Structure formats: C-alpha cells, structure tokens
Amino acid sequence: MGSSSEEIKVEQKKAPWIPHGVIMGKQRDDDWCHEQDKKWELKCRAEERRHRYQQQRLRQLERLLRLQERDRQYWNKVMAEQVTVPASKDTFSVSVSPRFIN
C-alpha cells in the first residue's frame, strides 16, 4: 500500500507538463469561480459607474431647469413691468390731459 502511494506521487512528479487543473479538479473550479467573481465585480463596477453618471446627469438637468425657470420668472417680471409702466403712463397722460384742458 505504501509503495503504491509513492508510485502515484512519483507519477505526478514525472508529469509536470500536465496543467494542474487536470489533476486537481478543485483548482480548476476555484479558477472558474475566481473568473466569475472578476466578471461580476467588473459588471457591478460598470453598473455603479453608469448609476453615478445618470445621477450626475439628472442633477445637471435639474439645475439647468431651475436656472431656466428662474430666468423665465425674471424676464416675465421685467416684461410685466415694461408692459405696465407704459400702460400706466398712457392712462396717466389720458387722465391728466382732460384736467389740463379743463
């Protein structure tokens, strides 16, 4: 019995060119798991990066929208003032001119 186990060890030593995944199936499984882990990690990183980019883009769009809204409100106010000011001048001149004539 002892001699046969020694023979097996010797045979394994005699064949160093056999990749060790062939002799040790577990090693091959571990390599496969490691590859899967690496793929999974890369996929997760890509998803996180995509999510961060989408969030950043969303914040930029929200900011742009707020700025446009603020700008629009400002111009509406300015235009309203411009519209009301001449109108009030016209009514003022119209209301004053009859008194002036009287």
Backbone torsions as a table, in degrees:
resi	resn	phi	psi	omega
1	MET	NA	-49.0	-179.1
2	GLY	-60.7	-36.7	-178.1
3	SER	-70.4	-34.3	-179.4
4	SER	-68.7	-37.6	178.5
5	SER	-67.1	-34.0	176.9
6	GLU	-66.2	-38.7	179.0
7	GLU	-62.2	-40.8	-180.0
8	ILE	-62.7	-44.1	178.9
9	LYS	-60.8	-42.0	-179.2
10	VAL	-64.2	-42.4	179.6
11	GLU	-62.3	-40.5	179.0
12	GLN	-65.8	-37.0	178.6
13	LYS	-70.2	-31.1	-178.3
14	LYS	-72.3	-19.9	-175.5
15	ALA	-115.2	65.4	-178.1
16	PRO	-71.5	-16.8	-177.6
17	TRP	-77.6	-13.0	177.0
18	ILE	-73.3	121.4	-179.8
19	PRO	-60.3	142.5	-166.4
20	HIS	-78.0	-5.4	170.1
21	GLY	-66.2	-25.6	-178.7
22	VAL	-73.0	-43.9	-179.3
23	ILE	-74.9	-46.0	-177.0
24	MET	-107.5	100.3	-178.6
25	GLY	-61.9	-32.7	-178.1
26	LYS	-62.7	-39.9	-179.9
27	GLN	-59.0	-42.7	179.5
28	ARG	-62.9	-43.0	177.6
29	ASP	-61.5	-42.3	179.2
30	ASP	-61.7	-42.4	178.5
31	ASP	-61.0	-43.5	-179.1
32	TRP	-62.6	-44.4	179.0
33	CYS	-61.4	-41.2	-179.6
34	HIS	-62.7	-43.6	177.5
35	GLU	-60.6	-44.2	179.5
36	GLN	-62.0	-41.6	178.4
37	ASP	-60.4	-43.9	-179.7
38	LYS	-62.8	-44.5	179.1
39	LYS	-60.9	-44.3	-178.3
40	TRP	-62.7	-42.7	-178.8
41	GLU	-64.7	-42.8	178.1
42	LEU	-62.2	-41.8	179.6
43	LYS	-62.6	-45.3	179.6
44	CYS	-61.8	-43.9	179.5
45	ARG	-61.1	-42.2	179.7
46	ALA	-62.5	-42.4	179.5
47	GLU	-64.2	-42.0	179.0
48	GLU	-62.9	-43.5	-179.9
49	ARG	-62.4	-43.6	179.1
50	ARG	-62.0	-42.4	180.0
51	HIS	-63.0	-45.9	178.5
52	ARG	-59.8	-43.5	-179.8
53	TYR	-62.5	-43.4	179.5
54	GLN	-62.8	-42.2	179.4
55	GLN	-63.2	-42.6	179.9
56	GLN	-62.5	-44.9	179.5
57	ARG	-62.6	-41.0	178.9
58	LEU	-61.9	-44.6	178.3
59	ARG	-61.9	-41.5	179.0
60	GLN	-61.4	-44.5	-179.3
61	LEU	-65.1	-40.7	178.4
62	GLU	-62.2	-42.8	179.9
63	ARG	-63.1	-44.7	179.1
64	LEU	-60.4	-42.5	179.6
65	LEU	-63.0	-43.5	178.1
66	ARG	-60.7	-43.9	-179.6
67	LEU	-63.8	-41.8	178.3
68	GLN	-63.2	-41.5	179.9
69	GLU	-63.3	-44.7	179.5
70	ARG	-62.1	-43.6	179.4
71	ASP	-61.9	-44.0	-179.2
72	ARG	-63.3	-43.5	179.1
73	GLN	-61.9	-42.1	179.8
74	TYR	-60.4	-48.1	-177.6
75	TRP	-68.9	-34.5	175.2
76	ASN	-60.4	-43.3	179.5
77	LYS	-63.3	-46.4	-179.8
78	VAL	-61.1	-46.5	-179.3
79	MET	-64.8	-38.6	178.9
80	ALA	-63.2	-41.7	178.6
81	GLU	-64.7	-42.3	179.9
82	GLN	-64.5	-37.9	-179.4
83	VAL	-71.0	-43.5	-176.3
84	THR	-73.2	-34.1	-176.6
85	VAL	-64.0	-51.5	177.8
86	PRO	-63.4	-36.1	179.7
87	ALA	-62.3	-44.1	-179.9
88	SER	-67.2	-35.3	176.8
89	LYS	-64.0	-43.9	179.8
90	ASP	-61.3	-47.9	-179.8
91	THR	-64.7	-36.0	179.3
92	PHE	-64.1	-47.1	-179.0
93	SER	-66.7	-36.8	178.9
94	VAL	-66.7	-41.7	-177.9
95	SER	-72.3	-28.6	-177.8
96	VAL	-81.9	-40.1	-172.6
97	SER	-58.9	-40.7	177.0
98	PRO	-63.3	-39.2	177.4
99	ARG	-62.4	-41.0	-178.5
100	PHE	-64.1	-39.1	179.0
101	ILE	-68.8	-41.6	179.1
102	ASN	-65.8	NA	NA
